[in-house]
Amino acid sequence: MTTIGSVTRQIAALEISSKQNKPAAAASGSSLRAAHSKQTSQEKVTKLLTKFSAPNPFSSSKPAQGSSLRHPTNATNQHAASSSASSSKSNLATKSPAPVPLDIGTYDGGLETENEKRGEKVYGEAAEELALDSSVSGKNPTREWTLHDFEMGRPLGKGKFGRVYMVRTKSEPKYILALKTLYKSEIVQSKVEKQIRREIEIQQNLRHPNVLRLYGYFHDEKRIFLMLEFAGKGELYKQLSKRGSFSESRSSRYIYQMADALIYLHGKHVIHRDIKPENLLLGINGELKIGDFGWSVHAPGNRRMTLCGTLDYLPPEMVEGKAHNERVDYWALGVLTYEFLVGAPPFEDRSSVNNTYRRIAKVDLRWPRDRELSSEVKDLISRLLQHDPQSRIPLTEVLRHPWIVKYNKHRESA
């Protein structure tokens, strides 16, 4: 069976929206935490599919920039055939093989099997709340989609409300996506109808290279299907688990991308509220992607009182039951930086949840004794992990911090 590793460098950016042309690529993140452990290394890519043009098949506007992984056009085939014939006349050994379609893996029949045993039809107000279809979206409607429009591939994982599969659109230019399934009855049982709808409404309107794209969505009697960007290099947490921790240079590049994405989200009045390695993905070029907006909230001018997120990443104001704003994401960025470098959150106490709460409330920040961290990164972490939200370093200043600039000079100059 094909693994994500075997297609890592084959996925190019894609676009499904009827009015957007920027390419992209994605998958879903896991929300389950586990101890960092060694993972088997992924297989090396042996064949690369590159330089395919990527016109948007659902728009009459200009072609999308970049490349999209799909079958080559007739013109591409003719050009390849002509070049191959010319080469064979001069030197048969230099003949280039024709590009082959990407192998998306073997479908295990899981959607049909699961659908027979899982979920029930919903009725009334809940049914109306969960009748989600991007083709009738008021702002950026897509074409109408159904499950029959996709060639099913390998499973990518399981979420709380259903499975995630690697799929390819049957219609040209055969885009690669991650298709996420949500069972309506389970959403109703968990009483998160409005939250799920809010998550989808938030994510469908986000356009940032470090934020996972939601291209479209549709539903049937029992399920909601989300057409998500496929992140070619998978979950960041698996990389962190495999390595134990990241270098300062790698961590700095990730934190730069995180800060830039959070500035964008907060500019849209979106507070993520559940930043952690499990909710971060890696694109085909290794770029970070923020995913899983299940705890996100669109709160222009509002102060929230809800306790949510992951315990190790909760800021003092949420632990203490106080109102909070977008600066909860500043705190989480500090915790994330520490975990990237050390391999564990700074306030984690495995012996007692209450001890973790107390350490967070006191900002009991301790530096590891078994590894040396630079003074620059200690300064950044300390300035993000401030008890008073107003004292936390603004994200715009994070981008200009010496530890960030040191490893991201090319980004700043660009």
C-alpha positions as CSV (number, residue, x, y, z in Angstrom):
1,M,0.0,0.0,0.0
2,T,1.3,3.5,-0.8
3,T,2.4,5.6,2.1
4,I,2.3,9.3,2.4
5,G,6.0,9.2,2.3
6,S,6.0,7.6,-1.1
7,V,4.1,10.5,-2.6
8,T,5.7,13.3,-0.5
9,R,7.4,15.2,-3.3
10,Q,4.9,14.4,-6.0
11,I,2.1,16.5,-4.7
12,A,1.8,20.0,-6.1
13,A,-0.6,22.8,-5.1
14,L,-4.2,22.6,-6.2
15,E,-7.3,24.7,-6.3
16,I,-10.9,23.7,-6.2
17,S,-12.7,27.0,-5.5
18,S,-14.7,28.4,-8.4
19,K,-13.2,31.9,-7.9
20,Q,-9.7,31.3,-6.4
21,N,-6.7,30.3,-8.5
22,K,-4.0,30.0,-5.9
23,P,-2.7,26.4,-5.8
24,A,-2.3,24.3,-2.7
25,A,-2.0,20.7,-1.4
26,A,-3.6,18.6,2.6
27,A,-4.9,16.1,5.2
28,S,-6.4,16.0,8.5
29,G,-4.5,16.2,11.8
30,S,-4.8,14.0,14.8
31,S,-6.1,15.4,18.1
32,L,-4.7,12.6,20.2
33,R,-1.5,13.2,22.2
34,A,1.0,10.5,22.8
35,A,4.5,10.2,24.2
36,H,7.2,11.1,21.7
37,S,8.5,7.8,20.3
38,K,10.7,6.7,17.4
39,Q,9.0,6.1,14.1
40,T,10.1,4.2,11.1
41,S,11.5,6.4,8.4
42,Q,9.4,7.1,5.3
43,E,10.4,5.6,1.9
44,K,12.4,7.8,-0.4
45,V,10.6,9.1,-3.5
46,T,11.9,7.4,-6.6
47,K,9.9,9.2,-9.3
48,L,8.8,12.9,-9.3
49,L,5.9,14.3,-11.3
50,T,6.6,18.0,-11.9
51,K,5.8,21.0,-14.1
52,F,2.2,20.2,-14.8
53,S,0.1,23.2,-15.7
54,A,-2.8,23.9,-13.3
55,P,-5.7,25.7,-14.9
56,N,-8.7,26.0,-12.7
57,P,-11.3,23.7,-14.3
58,F,-14.1,25.4,-12.4
59,S,-13.4,29.0,-13.4
60,S,-13.2,31.0,-16.6
61,S,-10.5,33.2,-15.2
62,K,-6.7,32.9,-15.7
63,P,-5.0,29.6,-14.9
64,A,-3.8,29.1,-11.4
65,Q,-0.1,29.8,-10.7
66,G,2.4,27.0,-9.9
67,S,1.8,23.4,-10.7
68,S,-0.9,20.8,-9.9
69,L,-0.5,17.1,-9.7
70,R,-2.7,15.6,-12.3
71,H,-2.6,13.7,-15.6
72,P,-0.7,15.7,-18.3
73,T,-2.7,17.5,-21.0
74,N,-2.7,16.3,-24.6
75,A,-0.3,19.1,-25.4
76,T,2.0,17.9,-22.7
77,N,1.8,14.3,-23.9
78,Q,2.5,15.4,-27.5
79,H,5.5,17.4,-26.4
80,A,6.8,14.5,-24.3
81,A,6.3,12.1,-27.2
82,S,8.0,14.4,-29.7
83,S,10.9,14.9,-27.3
84,S,11.1,11.2,-26.7
85,A,11.1,10.3,-30.4
86,S,13.8,12.9,-31.1
87,S,16.0,11.5,-28.2
88,S,15.6,7.9,-29.4
89,K,16.9,8.8,-32.8
90,S,20.1,10.2,-31.3
91,N,20.5,8.1,-28.2
92,L,18.1,5.5,-27.0
93,A,19.7,5.5,-23.6
94,T,18.6,9.0,-23.0
95,K,14.9,8.4,-23.7
96,S,12.7,9.8,-20.8
97,P,9.9,7.7,-19.4
98,A,6.4,9.1,-19.8
99,P,4.9,10.5,-16.6
100,V,2.6,8.2,-14.8
101,P,-0.5,9.0,-12.7
102,L,0.1,9.4,-9.0
103,D,-0.7,6.2,-7.1
104,I,-3.2,7.3,-4.3
105,G,-3.2,3.9,-2.7
106,T,-5.7,1.1,-2.4
107,Y,-9.2,1.9,-1.1
108,D,-10.2,-0.4,1.8
109,G,-14.0,0.0,1.4
110,G,-14.1,1.6,4.8
111,L,-16.7,4.3,4.0
112,E,-19.3,1.8,2.9
113,T,-18.6,-0.7,5.7
114,E,-18.6,2.0,8.3
115,N,-21.7,3.6,7.0
116,E,-23.7,0.4,7.4
117,K,-22.9,0.2,11.1
118,R,-22.4,3.8,12.1
119,G,-24.5,6.8,12.3
120,E,-28.2,7.5,11.9
121,K,-30.3,10.0,9.9
122,V,-31.0,13.3,11.7
123,Y,-34.2,15.3,11.4
124,G,-35.7,18.7,12.2
125,E,-33.5,21.6,13.2
126,A,-30.4,19.5,13.5
127,A,-30.8,18.3,9.9
128,E,-31.1,21.8,8.6
129,E,-28.1,22.9,10.7
130,L,-26.0,20.2,9.2
131,A,-27.2,20.3,5.6
132,L,-23.9,21.8,4.5
133,D,-23.1,22.3,0.8
134,S,-20.5,24.6,-0.6
135,S,-22.3,24.8,-4.0
136,V,-24.9,26.9,-2.4
137,S,-22.6,29.0,-0.3
138,G,-23.4,32.6,-0.5
139,K,-19.9,34.1,-0.7
140,N,-17.8,31.7,-2.8
141,P,-20.0,28.9,-4.1
142,T,-18.3,25.9,-5.7
143,R,-19.6,23.4,-8.2
144,E,-21.9,20.7,-6.8
145,W,-20.0,17.7,-5.4
146,T,-21.0,14.2,-4.5
147,L,-19.1,11.1,-3.3
148,H,-19.3,9.7,-6.8
149,D,-17.1,12.5,-8.1
150,F,-14.0,11.0,-6.4
151,E,-11.7,8.1,-7.0
152,M,-11.1,6.7,-3.5
153,G,-7.6,6.0,-2.3
154,R,-5.8,4.9,0.9
155,P,-7.1,5.9,4.4
156,L,-5.2,8.7,5.9
157,G,-6.5,8.4,9.5
158,K,-9.5,8.5,11.8
159,G,-11.1,11.5,13.4
160,K,-13.6,11.7,16.2
161,F,-16.6,11.8,13.8
162,G,-15.3,9.7,10.9
163,R,-12.5,8.7,8.6
164,V,-10.2,10.6,6.3
165,Y,-9.2,9.3,2.8
166,M,-6.8,10.3,0.1
167,V,-8.9,10.9,-3.0
168,R,-8.6,12.1,-6.6
169,T,-11.3,13.9,-8.5
170,K,-12.6,11.9,-11.5
171,S,-12.9,14.9,-13.7
172,E,-9.9,16.6,-15.2
173,P,-7.4,17.8,-14.0
174,K,-7.8,15.1,-11.4
175,Y,-6.9,16.9,-8.2
176,I,-5.6,15.2,-5.1
177,L,-7.5,15.9,-1.9
178,A,-8.0,14.6,1.6
179,L,-11.7,13.8,2.1
180,K,-12.8,14.0,5.7
181,T,-16.1,12.3,6.9
182,L,-18.3,13.6,9.7
183,Y,-21.3,11.6,11.0
184,K,-24.2,13.9,11.6
185,S,-25.9,11.9,14.4
186,E,-22.6,11.8,16.4
187,I,-22.2,15.5,16.0
188,V,-25.7,15.9,17.4
189,Q,-25.1,13.5,20.2
190,S,-22.0,15.5,21.2
191,K,-24.0,18.7,20.9
192,V,-21.5,20.4,18.6
193,E,-23.7,21.2,15.6
194,K,-23.0,24.9,15.8
195,Q,-19.3,24.4,16.5
196,I,-18.9,22.2,13.4
197,R,-20.8,24.6,11.2
198,R,-18.7,27.4,12.6
199,E,-15.5,25.5,12.0
200,I,-16.4,24.9,8.4
201,E,-17.6,28.5,7.8
202,I,-14.3,29.8,9.3
203,Q,-12.0,27.6,7.4
204,Q,-13.6,27.9,4.0
205,N,-12.9,31.7,4.0
206,L,-9.2,31.4,5.0
207,R,-6.5,32.0,2.4
208,H,-2.9,31.8,3.8
209,P,0.0,29.5,2.7
210,N,0.4,28.3,6.3
211,V,-3.3,27.6,6.9
212,L,-4.9,24.4,5.7
213,R,-7.4,25.0,2.9
214,L,-11.0,23.8,2.9
215,Y,-11.9,23.7,-0.8
216,G,-15.5,22.6,-0.6
217,Y,-18.0,20.4,1.3
218,F,-21.2,18.4,0.7
219,H,-23.4,16.0,2.6
220,D,-25.7,13.0,2.3
221,E,-28.4,11.7,4.6
222,K,-25.9,10.6,7.4
223,R,-22.6,12.3,6.7
224,I,-20.8,15.6,5.9
225,F,-17.8,15.5,3.7
226,L,-15.0,18.1,3.8
227,M,-12.7,18.5,0.8
228,L,-9.4,19.4,2.4
229,E,-6.0,20.3,1.2
230,F,-3.7,17.3,1.2
231,A,-0.5,17.9,3.2
232,G,2.1,15.9,1.4
233,K,4.5,15.4,4.3
234,G,1.8,14.6,6.9
235,E,1.5,15.4,10.5
236,L,4.2,17.5,12.1
237,Y,3.7,15.7,15.4
238,K,4.9,12.5,13.8
239,Q,8.1,14.2,12.8
240,L,8.5,15.5,16.3
241,S,7.9,12.1,17.8
242,K,10.4,10.5,15.4
243,R,13.2,13.0,16.2
244,G,12.3,13.8,19.9
245,S,12.9,17.5,19.3
246,F,13.9,19.9,16.5
247,S,17.0,22.1,16.0
248,E,16.8,25.8,16.7
249,S,17.0,26.6,13.0
250,R,14.1,24.3,12.1
251,S,12.0,25.5,15.1
252,S,12.7,29.1,14.2
253,R,11.4,28.6,10.6
254,Y,8.2,26.9,11.9
255,I,7.6,29.6,14.5
256,Y,8.1,32.3,11.9
257,Q,5.4,30.6,9.7
258,M,3.1,30.2,12.8
259,A,3.4,33.8,13.8
260,D,2.7,35.0,10.3
261,A,-0.4,32.7,10.0
262,L,-1.7,33.8,13.4
263,I,-1.3,37.5,12.4
264,Y,-3.5,36.7,9.4
265,L,-6.1,34.7,11.5
266,H,-6.3,37.4,14.2
267,G,-6.7,40.0,11.4
268,K,-9.8,38.0,10.4
269,H,-10.9,38.0,14.0
270,V,-10.3,34.3,14.3
271,I,-8.7,32.9,17.5
272,H,-7.5,29.3,17.0
273,R,-7.4,28.3,20.7
274,D,-6.0,24.8,20.2
275,I,-2.5,25.3,18.8
276,K,-0.4,22.1,19.4
277,P,1.9,19.9,17.3
278,E,-1.0,17.4,16.6
279,N,-3.0,20.2,14.8
280,L,-0.1,21.2,12.5
281,L,0.6,19.6,9.2
282,L,3.5,19.8,6.7
283,G,3.0,20.7,3.0
284,I,4.9,19.2,0.0
285,N,7.8,21.7,0.5
286,G,7.9,21.1,4.2
287,E,5.9,24.3,5.0
288,L,3.8,24.3,8.1
289,K,0.0,24.2,7.9
290,I,-2.3,25.1,10.7
291,G,-5.3,22.7,10.7
292,D,-8.2,21.6,12.9
293,F,-10.3,24.6,13.6
294,G,-12.6,22.7,15.9
295,W,-11.9,25.0,18.8
296,S,-11.6,28.1,16.8
297,V,-13.9,31.0,17.3
298,H,-14.8,34.1,15.2
299,A,-15.0,36.7,17.9
300,P,-14.8,40.3,16.7
301,G,-14.6,42.5,19.8
302,N,-15.8,39.7,22.1
303,R,-14.1,38.3,25.2
304,R,-14.6,34.6,25.7
305,M,-15.1,32.6,28.9
306,T,-15.1,29.0,27.5
307,L,-12.5,26.6,28.8
308,C,-11.1,24.6,25.8
309,G,-7.9,23.5,24.1
310,T,-5.3,21.1,25.3
311,L,-4.3,21.3,29.0
312,D,-0.5,21.7,28.4
313,Y,-1.2,24.6,26.1
314,L,-3.8,26.5,28.2
315,P,-2.8,30.0,29.3
316,P,-3.2,31.2,32.9
317,E,-6.3,33.3,32.1
318,M,-8.2,30.2,30.9
319,V,-6.9,28.0,33.8
320,E,-8.1,30.6,36.2
321,G,-11.5,30.9,34.5
322,K,-11.0,34.5,33.3
323,A,-12.0,36.1,30.1
324,H,-9.6,35.7,27.2
325,N,-8.9,37.1,23.8
326,E,-6.5,36.3,20.8
327,R,-3.5,36.5,23.1
328,V,-4.2,33.0,24.2
329,D,-2.6,32.1,20.9
330,Y,0.5,34.1,21.8
331,W,0.9,31.9,24.9
332,A,0.4,28.8,22.9
333,L,3.1,29.9,20.5
334,G,5.5,30.1,23.4
335,V,4.6,26.6,24.6
336,L,5.0,25.3,21.1
337,T,8.5,26.8,20.7
338,Y,9.5,25.2,24.0
339,E,8.1,21.8,22.9
340,F,9.8,21.9,19.5
341,L,13.2,22.4,21.2
342,V,12.8,20.2,24.3
343,G,10.3,17.5,23.2
344,A,7.8,18.2,25.9
345,P,5.6,21.1,27.0
346,P,7.1,23.4,29.6
347,F,4.5,23.0,32.3
348,E,3.7,19.3,31.9
349,D,3.5,17.3,35.1
350,R,2.6,13.6,34.3
351,S,2.1,12.8,38.0
352,S,-0.8,15.2,38.4
353,V,-3.2,17.3,36.3
354,N,-3.6,19.7,39.2
355,N,0.2,20.2,39.3
356,T,0.1,21.1,35.7
357,Y,-2.6,23.7,36.4
358,R,-0.6,25.2,39.2
359,R,2.6,25.4,37.2
360,I,0.7,27.2,34.4
361,A,-1.0,29.6,36.9
362,K,2.4,30.4,38.4
363,V,4.2,30.4,35.1
364,D,6.7,28.0,36.6
365,L,9.0,28.0,33.6
366,R,12.1,25.7,34.0
367,W,14.8,25.3,31.4
368,P,16.1,21.7,30.7
369,R,19.4,20.6,32.2
370,D,20.2,18.0,29.5
371,R,20.4,20.4,26.6
372,E,21.6,24.0,25.9
373,L,19.2,26.6,24.5
374,S,20.4,29.8,23.1
375,S,19.8,33.0,25.1
376,E,17.8,34.4,22.1
377,V,15.2,31.6,22.1
378,K,15.0,31.7,25.9
379,D,14.2,35.4,25.7
380,L,11.5,34.8,23.1
381,I,9.8,32.0,25.0
382,S,9.9,34.1,28.3
383,R,8.4,37.1,26.6
384,L,5.5,34.9,25.1
385,L,4.9,33.1,28.4
386,Q,3.8,36.1,30.4
387,H,1.0,35.7,33.0
388,D,-0.5,39.0,32.0
389,P,-1.8,38.7,28.4
390,Q,-1.1,42.3,27.6
391,S,2.6,41.8,28.5
392,R,3.1,39.1,25.9
393,I,5.3,40.1,23.0
394,P,3.1,41.0,20.0
395,L,3.3,38.7,17.0
396,T,4.6,41.5,14.7
397,E,7.5,41.8,17.1
398,V,8.0,38.0,17.1
399,L,8.7,38.2,13.4
400,R,11.4,40.8,14.2
401,H,12.9,39.0,17.2
402,P,16.6,38.2,16.8
403,W,16.1,34.4,17.1
404,I,13.5,34.5,14.3
405,V,15.5,36.9,12.1
406,K,18.7,34.8,12.6
407,Y,17.2,31.8,10.7
408,N,14.7,33.6,8.4
409,K,16.7,36.5,6.9
410,H,15.6,35.4,3.4
411,R,12.0,35.6,4.4
412,E,12.3,39.1,5.9
413,S,14.1,40.4,2.8
414,A,11.5,39.0,0.6
